[in-house]
């Protein structure tokens, strides 16, 4: 390898017994810190480099498969100070647009949720419970759906297969759960029990779904399709119960809040699409499922004691 580099006038970056002058024998880099950072990346200081470097250097993985996402929000002031108004090329503009969209949708959702209260009133003690319950369901359901779609892209081999399989299975199984909810006895039709069960299932999925998928990744496409159905249908079936049960309970106690509850659910469902993207980029899809579990847990707490 050394003979080849000398003949072709290449400077090796990594080699056994390599001296610092060998790295820039034929070519001089304007910034010599490249080799310092390279040594840190391959040495025991890697964790500190990941933590302190201006851009995100961690390698992409199945949980965070974003190969072109290098932006670190804490570095924005430094980039602006270095490059001024010319710092835009160093930013992933698509990611910035997602953030802008999230802010816009948050403002729109806040207006659409709060505006009806000028007619319904602000002092009812159940309004805050209704907001947290139906808001938690909206955020949680969409976070689960988006996270599962991305999870099954690798498993099924194509985004179209993953989207079709996950969305179809979730809608059918959730519809079945919603249909069955109307037949439950009054004592069992308590929304807090069902939302609590969904939170536990999602907590389990956040820990066990990736190992389960990895164990069967080499199976045939038909078998993986059946396994996809078997993994998604139970949680989808359970997620079909809380919304109709919550509406029934709201209609019994305060019927005027039913349209407002529907508006909360619709507004925050749209908001959760951008939120899921940001959570996945920053923390991974396992974290998205954990946040979804927290949303269902919040809905559970909102109904306890009602």
Backbone bond lengths (Angstrom), bond angles and torsions (degrees), N, CA, C in turn:
res aa  C-N    CA-C-N  psi(-1)  N-CA   C-N-CA  omega(-1)  CA-C   N-CA-C  phi
1 X - - - 1.448 - - 1.533 111.17 -
2 X 1.338 115.50 -39.79 1.465 118.84 179.62 1.533 110.82 -66.86
3 X 1.328 117.31 -40.35 1.467 119.89 177.33 1.527 110.85 -62.23
4 X 1.311 115.76 -42.12 1.470 120.02 179.21 1.531 110.36 -61.57
5 X 1.330 117.63 -44.45 1.469 121.19 -179.43 1.528 110.71 -63.66
6 X 1.340 117.73 -38.79 1.462 119.68 179.28 1.525 110.94 -66.93
7 X 1.352 116.69 -42.41 1.466 119.32 179.83 1.525 111.70 -64.35
8 X 1.313 116.78 -40.50 1.465 120.65 -176.31 1.519 112.53 -92.03
9 X 1.338 117.06 1.22 1.462 122.36 -178.55 1.532 111.50 58.65
10 X 1.332 114.12 46.66 1.461 121.59 173.83 1.519 109.12 -100.50
11 X 1.307 116.45 147.34 1.461 122.25 173.48 1.525 108.61 -104.51
12 X 1.332 118.42 117.19 1.469 119.80 179.41 1.521 110.82 -71.34
13 X 1.324 115.82 140.60 1.460 120.53 177.05 1.515 111.52 -92.68
14 X 1.339 116.84 -32.79 1.462 121.65 -178.59 1.523 108.53 -137.34
15 X 1.316 115.92 129.23 1.460 121.30 176.76 1.525 108.14 -168.21
16 X 1.313 118.30 152.06 1.469 120.19 178.08 1.531 110.80 -61.53
17 X 1.316 116.19 134.04 1.459 121.40 178.01 1.516 113.75 66.90
18 X 1.316 118.39 22.44 1.475 121.69 -177.25 1.527 110.31 -72.80
19 X 1.334 116.55 132.68 1.451 121.99 176.41 1.520 109.72 -94.09
20 X 1.333 116.03 158.27 1.455 120.01 -176.69 1.525 111.62 -63.29
21 X 1.349 117.98 -34.71 1.475 119.47 -179.61 1.519 112.12 -71.99
22 X 1.346 117.89 -21.59 1.466 119.72 178.12 1.521 112.62 -70.40
23 X 1.317 116.46 -22.74 1.463 120.22 -176.95 1.527 111.97 -75.22
24 X 1.303 118.13 -22.75 1.472 121.13 -179.57 1.536 109.71 -131.72
25 X 1.306 116.85 47.00 1.464 120.86 -179.49 1.531 110.88 -78.54
26 X 1.314 116.95 -47.81 1.467 121.10 179.94 1.520 112.56 -93.17
27 X 1.298 117.28 -29.89 1.472 121.38 -173.45 1.522 109.07 -132.54
28 X 1.306 115.75 132.62 1.452 122.11 178.99 1.535 109.14 -104.11
29 X 1.326 115.91 124.21 1.462 119.67 176.02 1.513 110.14 -82.53
30 X 1.313 115.48 144.31 1.459 119.45 178.25 1.532 111.01 -66.15
31 X 1.344 116.40 -34.82 1.458 121.60 -179.52 1.530 108.07 -117.21
32 X 1.314 117.71 104.45 1.452 122.05 -177.98 1.521 114.19 -74.08
33 X 1.342 117.39 -5.77 1.468 119.92 -179.91 1.524 111.85 -67.82
34 X 1.312 117.56 -13.29 1.465 120.08 -179.36 1.522 110.64 -56.26
35 X 1.322 116.92 -46.02 1.464 120.52 -177.07 1.532 111.05 -72.26
36 X 1.319 116.89 -32.60 1.465 119.76 175.71 1.521 110.38 -63.34
37 X 1.332 115.81 -45.22 1.456 120.05 179.15 1.525 111.30 -67.33
38 X 1.323 116.80 -36.35 1.462 120.48 178.26 1.523 110.74 -63.22
39 X 1.321 117.29 -42.20 1.455 120.28 177.94 1.532 111.30 -65.61
40 X 1.332 116.85 -38.81 1.454 119.62 177.08 1.527 111.36 -65.00
41 X 1.325 115.99 -38.51 1.462 120.66 -178.69 1.522 111.78 -64.37
42 X 1.325 116.88 -32.88 1.462 121.38 -177.61 1.527 112.78 -99.56
43 X 1.334 116.61 4.90 1.456 120.12 -177.17 1.514 112.62 -117.91
44 X 1.310 117.00 -167.61 1.476 121.30 -177.43 1.525 113.88 -69.73
45 X 1.334 117.99 -11.51 1.457 120.79 -179.21 1.529 111.97 -90.47
46 X 1.312 117.53 13.66 1.463 120.84 -175.36 1.536 111.58 -60.79
47 X 1.329 117.46 -45.14 1.468 120.34 -177.80 1.525 111.18 -60.71
48 X 1.328 117.06 -41.02 1.470 120.21 178.67 1.523 110.71 -66.42
49 X 1.340 117.43 -37.12 1.459 120.23 177.94 1.526 110.50 -65.91
50 X 1.325 117.74 -43.80 1.459 120.60 176.51 1.528 110.80 -56.82
51 X 1.315 116.19 -39.29 1.458 121.54 -173.65 1.530 112.13 -76.76
52 X 1.315 118.33 -33.87 1.457 120.78 -169.42 1.521 114.86 -107.10
53 X 1.322 118.21 -12.89 1.459 119.53 -175.41 1.527 110.59 -70.23
54 X 1.333 116.22 153.29 1.460 120.83 -175.53 1.522 112.09 -61.90
55 X 1.319 117.34 -37.87 1.458 121.64 -179.31 1.522 109.87 -110.22
56 X 1.313 115.57 162.06 1.460 121.85 179.23 1.529 109.33 -76.93
57 X 1.330 117.09 121.08 1.459 122.13 -175.56 1.525 113.85 -108.91
58 X 1.328 117.62 -8.94 1.451 118.80 -176.37 1.527 110.69 -59.29
59 X 1.330 117.93 137.45 1.466 120.01 179.06 1.514 111.06 -66.89
60 X 1.332 115.85 146.93 1.463 120.84 178.10 1.519 110.30 -70.28
61 X 1.311 115.78 149.20 1.462 121.65 177.64 1.517 110.00 -139.33
62 X 1.332 115.82 -175.61 1.457 119.46 -178.93 1.523 111.94 -64.16
63 X 1.331 117.03 -31.96 1.459 119.96 -178.77 1.529 111.85 -78.48
64 X 1.327 117.28 -29.55 1.467 122.53 176.59 1.523 108.43 -132.77
65 X 1.336 118.21 76.51 1.472 121.09 -173.61 1.528 113.06 -86.26
66 X 1.332 116.01 53.31 1.472 120.04 -175.83 1.530 108.23 -114.21
67 X 1.315 115.47 87.59 1.454 121.20 -172.03 1.528 112.96 -68.82
68 X 1.311 117.38 -25.89 1.469 120.16 -174.88 1.524 112.37 -106.39
69 X 1.322 118.47 12.89 1.459 120.74 -177.98 1.526 108.78 -99.28
70 X 1.336 116.33 104.25 1.460 121.89 -177.92 1.523 113.02 -115.96
71 X 1.325 117.18 -5.79 1.457 120.52 -173.15 1.526 111.27 -69.64
72 X 1.324 115.59 131.98 1.462 122.71 173.81 1.525 106.48 -117.33
73 X 1.333 116.21 118.84 1.461 119.77 -172.24 1.525 112.28 -60.57
74 X 1.323 117.24 -33.66 1.461 118.85 179.34 1.512 114.07 -66.66
75 X 1.342 116.95 -14.73 1.467 120.56 -179.28 1.521 113.16 -91.24
76 X 1.316 118.06 -4.30 1.463 119.61 -176.68 1.535 113.04 -59.89
77 X 1.331 120.41 -44.92 1.472 118.53 177.33 1.532 112.57 -60.29
78 X 1.323 116.53 -38.45 1.469 119.27 179.97 1.523 110.80 -67.04
79 X 1.327 117.34 -42.79 1.461 120.35 178.66 1.517 111.14 -63.59
80 X 1.332 116.12 -41.05 1.464 119.19 178.27 1.519 111.09 -64.19
81 X 1.359 116.70 -36.40 1.452 119.15 178.27 1.516 112.91 -69.62
82 X 1.353 116.96 -33.12 1.464 120.66 -179.27 1.524 112.16 -77.40
83 X 1.326 115.73 -42.94 1.467 119.26 -170.30 1.517 113.54 -114.51
84 X 1.338 118.41 -8.15 1.458 120.32 179.27 1.517 111.54 61.54
85 X 1.312 116.11 -136.64 1.459 120.72 -178.16 1.524 112.43 -71.05
86 X 1.327 117.50 -10.27 1.460 120.50 179.67 1.529 112.08 -90.80
87 X 1.345 118.09 14.61 1.460 120.88 -178.22 1.520 112.84 -80.71
88 X 1.338 118.24 -8.81 1.470 120.75 -177.94 1.529 113.54 -56.62
89 X 1.353 120.36 -41.23 1.466 118.78 179.65 1.523 113.94 -62.01
90 X 1.336 118.40 -17.61 1.456 120.73 -179.11 1.531 112.11 -90.13
91 X 1.322 117.41 0.43 1.456 122.22 -179.25 1.517 110.20 -107.09
92 X 1.340 116.51 147.14 1.455 121.10 171.74 1.517 106.84 -81.56
93 X 1.337 116.96 96.05 1.456 120.48 -171.24 1.524 111.73 -62.84
94 X 1.338 117.20 -30.93 1.453 118.89 177.55 1.517 111.58 -61.28
95 X 1.318 116.42 -38.70 1.461 120.93 178.64 1.527 110.48 -68.03
96 X 1.323 116.82 -39.96 1.465 120.74 177.95 1.527 110.19 -63.23
97 X 1.334 116.42 -38.60 1.464 120.24 178.99 1.527 110.87 -64.14
98 X 1.332 116.82 -36.80 1.469 119.98 176.48 1.524 110.35 -61.03
99 X 1.335 116.67 -41.93 1.462 120.61 178.79 1.522 110.60 -63.87
100 X 1.339 116.39 -44.22 1.460 120.08 178.81 1.531 110.44 -61.84
101 X 1.337 116.53 -41.47 1.461 120.23 178.37 1.524 110.96 -62.51
102 X 1.344 116.63 -40.34 1.459 119.96 178.95 1.528 111.06 -62.23
103 X 1.329 116.56 -42.11 1.469 119.81 178.80 1.520 110.26 -63.82
104 X 1.314 117.50 -44.81 1.460 120.50 -179.80 1.529 111.71 -62.45
105 X 1.335 116.15 -45.13 1.465 119.30 -179.47 1.521 111.48 -68.37
106 X 1.330 117.35 -31.25 1.465 120.17 177.10 1.521 110.60 -65.62
107 X 1.319 116.52 -42.70 1.463 120.08 178.06 1.525 111.14 -64.74
108 X 1.335 115.99 -44.30 1.468 119.47 179.35 1.524 110.84 -63.49
109 X 1.340 117.17 -42.07 1.464 120.30 179.51 1.525 111.00 -64.14
110 X 1.335 116.81 -41.35 1.463 119.96 179.01 1.530 110.92 -61.19
111 X 1.323 116.55 -42.20 1.468 119.62 179.70 1.527 110.79 -65.59
112 X 1.337 116.45 -46.07 1.456 120.19 -177.01 1.526 112.64 -68.95
113 X 1.319 117.46 -27.44 1.466 120.55 179.06 1.523 111.35 -82.69
114 X 1.330 117.08 -40.13 1.464 120.30 -175.91 1.523 113.26 -82.41
115 X 1.325 117.75 -29.70 1.460 120.28 -175.87 1.528 113.13 -58.38
116 X 1.349 120.28 -43.37 1.473 118.64 179.56 1.521 113.89 -62.51
117 X 1.335 118.16 -20.07 1.458 120.02 -178.19 1.524 111.88 -68.87
118 X 1.334 117.40 -20.03 1.462 119.00 174.96 1.525 111.08 -65.60
119 X 1.317 117.31 -23.71 1.459 121.99 176.60 1.531 111.57 -96.86
120 X 1.349 116.39 -41.41 1.455 120.00 -176.94 1.523 112.29 -76.94
121 X 1.325 116.54 -29.17 1.453 120.59 -175.99 1.518 111.41 104.66
122 X 1.341 115.59 156.56 1.456 121.65 -174.30 1.521 113.07 -106.98
123 X 1.328 118.32 -13.99 1.463 119.95 -165.61 1.521 114.11 -93.66
124 X 1.293 117.92 -6.13 1.457 118.92 -179.59 1.532 110.30 -66.09
125 X 1.327 116.31 131.04 1.454 119.85 -178.01 1.512 114.18 -67.69
126 X 1.341 116.57 -19.52 1.461 119.66 -177.54 1.519 112.87 -86.12
127 X 1.325 118.32 -10.45 1.466 119.95 -176.48 1.528 111.63 -63.32
128 X 1.319 116.49 -42.88 1.463 119.56 -179.14 1.531 110.29 -66.92
129 X 1.331 116.46 -37.72 1.461 119.32 176.44 1.525 111.33 -63.32
130 X 1.325 115.62 -42.00 1.470 119.79 178.69 1.525 111.01 -62.60
131 X 1.325 116.64 -42.00 1.457 120.91 179.45 1.527 111.41 -61.23
132 X 1.327 116.72 -48.18 1.469 119.70 -177.35 1.521 111.82 -70.94
133 X 1.331 117.17 -32.89 1.455 119.28 -179.05 1.521 110.98 -69.90
134 X 1.311 117.54 -58.22 1.459 120.11 -175.62 1.533 111.52 -73.84
135 X 1.336 117.51 -28.65 1.455 119.63 172.93 1.514 111.96 -66.73
136 X 1.341 116.43 -41.41 1.462 119.87 176.91 1.512 112.52 -63.31
137 X 1.335 117.29 -39.43 1.463 120.34 177.54 1.524 111.37 -64.13
138 X 1.322 116.59 -43.86 1.465 120.50 -178.20 1.525 111.20 -63.39
139 X 1.319 116.17 -50.21 1.463 119.77 -179.72 1.528 110.82 -64.39
140 X 1.320 116.30 -45.17 1.458 119.86 -176.22 1.510 113.15 -63.54
141 X 1.331 117.58 -44.86 1.467 120.41 -176.92 1.520 111.39 -62.78
142 X 1.327 117.31 -46.76 1.460 120.23 -177.54 1.523 111.63 -70.28
143 X 1.332 117.66 -34.69 1.464 119.58 176.44 1.523 110.71 -63.67
144 X 1.326 116.57 -40.13 1.467 120.06 177.01 1.518 110.37 -63.66
145 X 1.318 116.75 -47.01 1.463 120.35 -177.14 1.529 111.78 -60.69
146 X 1.319 117.24 -47.77 1.462 120.38 -177.67 1.520 110.78 -67.71
147 X 1.330 117.28 -40.16 1.457 120.11 179.18 1.522 111.22 -63.98
148 X 1.320 117.88 -43.07 1.462 120.53 -179.09 1.523 111.66 -67.20
149 X 1.331 117.74 -36.48 1.465 119.79 177.49 1.524 110.07 -58.50
150 X 1.330 117.14 -48.23 1.464 120.24 -179.44 1.521 111.39 -68.09
151 X 1.319 117.44 -35.58 1.460 120.51 178.86 1.527 111.68 -61.19
152 X 1.328 116.83 -38.41 1.454 120.40 -172.97 1.532 113.00 -92.16
153 X 1.329 118.68 0.97 1.463 120.44 175.02 1.526 110.00 -62.43
154 X 1.321 117.10 -50.73 1.466 120.94 178.26 1.524 110.75 -65.36
155 X 1.317 116.43 -39.91 1.464 120.55 -175.11 1.527 111.98 -65.84
156 X 1.330 117.23 -43.92 1.463 121.31 -177.83 1.523 112.97 -93.28
157 X 1.328 117.32 -11.38 1.458 120.07 171.45 1.501 116.63 91.85
158 X 1.348 118.92 -2.82 1.464 119.78 -179.21 1.529 108.85 -161.26
159 X 1.356 117.58 140.04 1.466 119.40 179.80 1.521 113.66 -59.59
160 X 1.337 117.45 -34.96 1.464 119.79 -179.31 1.529 110.45 -65.30
161 X 1.347 116.73 -42.81 1.459 120.07 178.35 1.534 110.38 -62.75
162 X 1.326 115.48 -42.60 1.459 119.43 -178.22 1.524 111.25 -65.14
163 X 1.338 116.95 -47.16 1.466 120.18 -179.31 1.528 110.88 -63.08
164 X 1.347 116.40 -45.61 1.463 119.41 -178.84 1.526 111.07 -64.27
165 X 1.337 117.00 -45.54 1.457 120.25 -177.88 1.512 112.95 -65.19
166 X 1.338 116.86 -46.55 1.464 120.69 -176.27 1.525 110.75 -69.42
167 X 1.341 117.51 -49.71 1.466 120.08 -176.53 1.525 110.77 -63.84
168 X 1.339 116.89 -45.43 1.466 120.00 -179.61 1.523 111.10 -61.88
169 X 1.327 117.01 -47.00 1.465 120.19 -178.16 1.525 111.29 -64.81
170 X 1.336 116.82 -42.62 1.460 119.65 179.87 1.525 111.42 -64.15
171 X 1.337 116.91 -44.80 1.464 119.34 -177.34 1.527 111.44 -65.97
172 X 1.326 116.91 -44.50 1.467 119.52 -178.74 1.529 110.82 -66.40
173 X 1.340 116.68 -47.34 1.462 119.40 -178.56 1.528 111.73 -67.84
174 X 1.331 117.54 -38.83 1.462 119.97 176.84 1.523 110.85 -66.00
175 X 1.332 116.40 -39.20 1.460 119.21 176.18 1.517 112.05 -62.12
176 X 1.331 116.37 -39.28 1.460 119.72 177.37 1.526 110.99 -64.14
177 X 1.332 116.36 -41.35 1.463 119.33 177.32 1.513 112.35 -64.59
178 X 1.322 117.13 -40.82 1.461 120.38 178.39 1.525 111.16 -64.07
179 X 1.330 115.60 -39.69 1.466 119.70 179.05 1.523 111.12 -64.41
180 X 1.315 116.33 -42.43 1.459 119.94 -178.66 1.525 112.13 -71.33
181 X 1.339 116.97 -24.14 1.467 119.55 -176.90 1.525 112.24 -61.29
182 X 1.326 117.22 -30.25 1.465 119.97 -179.19 1.522 112.64 -72.44
183 X 1.338 117.58 -13.12 1.457 121.66 -178.43 1.523 112.92 -101.69
184 X 1.317 116.26 -0.17 1.451 118.50 -179.97 1.522 111.01 -71.65
185 X 1.321 117.97 145.55 1.470 120.44 173.18 1.528 110.59 -62.24
186 X 1.291 116.41 154.84 1.465 121.77 -175.85 1.531 111.36 -57.60
187 X 1.333 116.96 -36.86 1.466 119.22 -177.96 1.526 112.71 -69.91
188 X 1.333 116.03 -28.19 1.472 119.19 -178.87 1.518 112.49 -91.69
189 X 1.328 116.93 -12.66 1.459 120.78 -175.67 1.517 111.21 -86.37
190 X 1.327 116.82 51.59 1.466 122.27 178.74 1.522 108.93 -100.43
191 X 1.326 119.33 115.09 1.471 120.93 -175.90 1.518 114.03 -57.54
192 X 1.343 116.71 -33.09 1.470 118.13 -175.26 1.522 112.16 -66.87
193 X 1.309 118.56 -31.13 1.460 120.22 178.84 1.523 110.94 -69.15
194 X 1.329 116.20 -41.21 1.459 119.58 -177.42 1.525 110.83 -70.78
195 X 1.328 117.55 -43.87 1.465 119.62 179.04 1.519 111.28 -64.33
196 X 1.328 116.75 -35.57 1.458 119.36 175.75 1.521 112.00 -64.52
197 X 1.335 116.61 -39.53 1.462 120.60 177.14 1.523 110.96 -63.73
198 X 1.328 117.23 -42.49 1.461 120.76 178.58 1.525 110.38 -62.37
199 X 1.323 117.72 -41.07 1.470 120.90 178.82 1.520 111.20 -60.77
200 X 1.334 117.22 -40.71 1.469 121.04 178.78 1.527 110.58 -66.36
201 X 1.331 117.34 -42.80 1.468 120.92 179.21 1.527 110.53 -61.81
202 X 1.318 116.92 -43.69 1.462 120.34 -179.36 1.524 111.38 -67.23
203 X 1.306 117.17 -35.41 1.461 120.08 175.56 1.524 109.95 -62.57
204 X 1.319 117.29 -41.58 1.459 121.17 177.02 1.528 111.03 -64.43
205 X 1.339 117.32 -42.97 1.462 121.29 -179.92 1.528 111.49 -62.51
206 X 1.327 117.01 -38.94 1.462 119.63 -178.62 1.523 111.76 -62.54
207 X 1.328 116.83 -26.96 1.463 121.29 -179.27 1.522 112.80 -95.39
208 X 1.336 117.86 -34.74 1.461 120.76 -168.26 1.518 114.38 -109.42
209 X 1.349 119.03 -13.74 1.458 119.28 -173.30 1.528 111.98 -65.17
210 X 1.322 117.85 -45.93 1.461 120.31 -178.73 1.527 112.26 -61.68
211 X 1.344 120.38 -47.63 1.474 118.85 175.70 1.531 112.90 -59.55
212 X 1.339 118.26 -38.08 1.459 120.54 178.95 1.524 111.37 -64.11
213 X 1.322 116.60 -41.34 1.463 120.10 179.06 1.525 111.06 -68.09
214 X 1.324 116.98 -39.83 1.465 119.92 -179.83 1.524 112.03 -64.77
215 X 1.321 117.34 -33.47 1.464 120.91 -179.55 1.531 112.34 -65.89
216 X 1.323 116.81 -29.24 1.470 120.56 -174.88 1.527 112.16 -114.72
217 X 1.330 117.14 15.76 1.464 120.18 -174.73 1.519 112.64 -64.85
218 X 1.327 118.10 -27.74 1.465 121.60 -176.03 1.528 113.06 -90.98
219 X 1.320 117.93 4.17 1.463 120.43 -178.97 1.529 110.61 -75.36
220 X 1.325 116.07 171.52 1.463 121.14 -179.97 1.527 110.65 -67.99
221 X 1.331 114.97 159.05 1.458 119.88 -177.04 1.530 111.52 -63.07
222 X 1.325 117.20 -38.07 1.452 119.67 179.20 1.512 112.49 -64.42
223 X 1.342 116.40 -42.94 1.463 119.84 178.95 1.517 110.87 -66.42
224 X 1.331 117.03 -38.68 1.466 119.45 178.99 1.522 110.92 -66.80
225 X 1.334 117.75 -32.86 1.463 120.34 176.12 1.530 110.31 -64.20
226 X 1.332 117.02 -42.28 1.465 120.54 178.15 1.529 111.19 -66.14
227 X 1.339 116.38 -39.37 1.461 119.84 177.54 1.525 111.34 -66.24
228 X 1.339 116.45 -36.43 1.466 120.16 175.90 1.525 110.12 -60.18
229 X 1.324 115.94 -45.81 1.464 120.46 177.21 1.517 111.03 -59.89
230 X 1.339 116.88 -44.09 1.455 120.68 -178.36 1.514 113.92 -68.14
231 X 1.332 117.18 -29.24 1.461 120.08 -179.59 1.524 112.43 -82.22
232 X 1.337 117.44 -35.29 1.462 120.78 -173.64 1.525 112.43 -89.19
233 X 1.336 117.10 -36.17 1.464 120.26 -174.32 1.535 113.21 -58.59
234 X 1.338 120.74 -42.34 1.476 118.45 -178.68 1.526 113.49 -61.60
235 X 1.327 116.87 -46.81 1.461 118.49 -179.67 1.528 110.74 -68.88
236 X 1.344 117.82 -35.92 1.456 120.23 175.72 1.516 111.73 -63.71
237 X 1.338 117.01 -41.04 1.466 121.21 178.39 1.522 110.39 -61.26
238 X 1.329 116.44 -44.29 1.466 119.90 179.37 1.529 111.42 -66.12
239 X 1.342 117.76 -37.13 1.470 120.40 -179.15 1.526 112.32 -72.48
240 X 1.340 117.93 -10.67 1.459 119.87 177.69 1.515 113.55 -78.25
241 X 1.329 118.46 -17.48 1.463 121.15 -175.89 1.530 114.94 -80.02
242 X 1.347 120.13 -44.22 1.471 119.42 -168.05 1.526 114.88 -60.28
243 X 1.326 118.23 -38.95 1.469 118.80 -174.18 1.534 112.20 -66.49
244 X 1.350 119.92 -53.64 1.469 117.71 179.21 1.521 113.08 -64.90
245 X 1.345 117.70 -35.46 1.458 119.19 177.60 1.526 111.55 -64.64
246 X 1.339 115.51 -39.28 1.461 118.82 177.31 1.510 112.61 -65.87
247 X 1.331 116.40 -38.92 1.469 119.46 177.32 1.530 110.95 -64.68
248 X 1.327 116.48 -40.98 1.468 119.33 179.01 1.524 110.57 -61.56
249 X 1.310 116.75 -44.82 1.460 119.82 -179.82 1.525 111.44 -66.23
250 X 1.331 116.61 -40.16 1.460 120.00 178.11 1.519 110.90 -63.89
251 X 1.340 117.15 -41.08 1.460 120.80 179.64 1.521 111.51 -64.34
252 X 1.337 117.57 -33.73 1.466 119.98 179.71 1.519 111.70 -71.72
253 X 1.347 117.48 -37.96 1.451 120.53 -174.05 1.529 113.03 -92.99
254 X 1.326 117.34 -38.18 1.471 120.31 -176.87 1.531 108.36 -153.80
255 X 1.305 115.86 84.83 1.462 121.79 -171.61 1.526 112.19 -61.89
256 X 1.323 118.43 -29.80 1.467 121.04 -178.20 1.522 112.07 -65.65
257 X 1.327 118.03 -18.27 1.459 121.05 -178.69 1.525 113.38 -85.00
258 X 1.331 117.98 -7.32 1.461 119.95 -176.80 1.529 112.20 -61.93
259 X 1.352 120.56 -49.62 1.478 118.77 177.30 1.521 112.63 -61.12
260 X 1.332 116.59 -35.55 1.466 119.75 178.36 1.527 110.55 -65.41
261 X 1.327 117.17 -40.09 1.462 121.06 177.77 1.524 110.95 -62.38
262 X 1.320 117.01 -40.91 1.468 120.24 176.87 1.521 110.90 -62.99
263 X 1.329 117.13 -39.69 1.465 120.33 177.89 1.517 112.54 -65.66
264 X 1.330 117.27 -39.39 1.467 121.16 176.30 1.518 110.13 -59.71
265 X 1.315 115.77 -47.69 1.463 120.23 -178.35 1.520 111.46 -61.85
266 X 1.324 117.50 -43.91 1.464 120.04 -179.37 1.514 112.96 -67.46
267 X 1.333 117.49 -41.37 1.472 120.66 -177.92 1.520 111.59 -65.89
268 X 1.315 117.42 -46.19 1.462 120.48 -176.04 1.525 112.06 -77.97
269 X 1.326 118.23 -21.02 1.466 119.51 173.71 1.527 110.50 -63.73
270 X 1.328 116.69 -41.16 1.464 120.42 177.95 1.526 110.58 -67.58
271 X 1.312 115.94 -40.77 1.465 120.65 -179.10 1.521 111.74 -61.66
272 X 1.322 117.36 -34.69 1.460 120.90 -173.77 1.522 113.37 -68.56
273 X 1.330 119.00 -18.49 1.463 120.12 179.89 1.528 110.91 -64.77
274 X 1.327 116.87 -48.46 1.469 119.72 177.02 1.520 111.41 -69.41
275 X 1.324 116.77 -36.17 1.456 120.21 179.76 1.522 111.16 -62.75
276 X 1.325 117.00 -40.04 1.466 120.49 179.07 1.522 111.16 -62.76
277 X 1.327 117.09 -40.60 1.461 120.62 179.02 1.527 111.20 -62.40
278 X 1.324 117.16 -46.54 1.465 120.49 -179.49 1.525 111.50 -63.97
279 X 1.327 117.02 -42.61 1.465 120.08 179.24 1.523 111.18 -63.39
280 X 1.340 116.42 -40.98 1.463 119.61 -178.93 1.519 111.33 -66.01
281 X 1.327 117.45 -41.48 1.464 120.74 -179.15 1.524 110.72 -66.94
282 X 1.322 116.77 -41.95 1.452 119.95 -174.68 1.527 113.19 -81.34
283 X 1.332 117.42 -34.41 1.467 119.33 -171.97 1.515 114.24 -130.10
284 X 1.327 119.55 -14.58 1.453 121.60 179.79 1.516 112.49 103.02
285 X 1.339 115.08 163.46 1.464 120.28 -176.02 1.525 112.30 -72.23
286 X 1.318 118.53 -25.15 1.465 119.63 173.82 1.529 110.46 -62.99
287 X 1.327 115.93 -38.50 1.464 119.92 177.25 1.527 111.07 -66.43
288 X 1.339 117.15 -33.89 1.467 119.94 177.33 1.526 110.13 -61.64
289 X 1.335 117.12 -43.50 1.464 120.26 177.53 1.526 111.41 -65.46
290 X 1.325 117.06 -35.57 1.465 119.83 177.17 1.525 111.19 -65.19
291 X 1.331 116.53 -41.15 1.464 120.14 177.70 1.528 110.00 -65.73
292 X 1.343 116.96 -38.94 1.462 120.02 176.30 1.527 110.65 -61.09
293 X 1.337 116.67 -42.42 1.466 119.77 176.45 1.522 110.84 -61.50
294 X 1.343 117.23 -39.11 1.464 120.90 177.83 1.525 110.92 -64.85
295 X 1.335 117.27 -36.33 1.472 120.45 177.82 1.528 110.64 -63.42
296 X 1.332 117.06 -44.06 1.468 119.50 178.19 1.529 111.19 -68.71
297 X 1.328 117.23 -33.63 1.460 119.69 175.24 1.533 110.79 -65.10
298 X 1.336 116.46 -38.55 1.464 120.29 175.94 1.517 111.29 -62.97
299 X 1.340 116.49 -41.91 1.463 120.04 176.34 1.523 110.99 -61.77
300 X 1.326 116.87 -36.94 1.464 120.70 177.56 1.521 111.16 -62.05
301 X 1.327 116.31 -47.75 1.455 120.61 -179.68 1.519 111.89 -63.80
302 X 1.335 116.56 -31.99 1.459 120.27 -179.43 1.520 112.48 -68.09
303 X 1.331 117.56 -22.22 1.468 120.81 -177.68 1.515 113.41 -103.89
304 X 1.315 117.71 -12.19 1.476 119.38 -179.88 1.531 109.62 -66.56
305 X 1.308 115.18 129.42 1.466 120.55 177.35 1.506 114.48 83.17
306 X 1.353 116.75 4.63 1.474 117.49 -179.15 1.522 109.05 -77.12
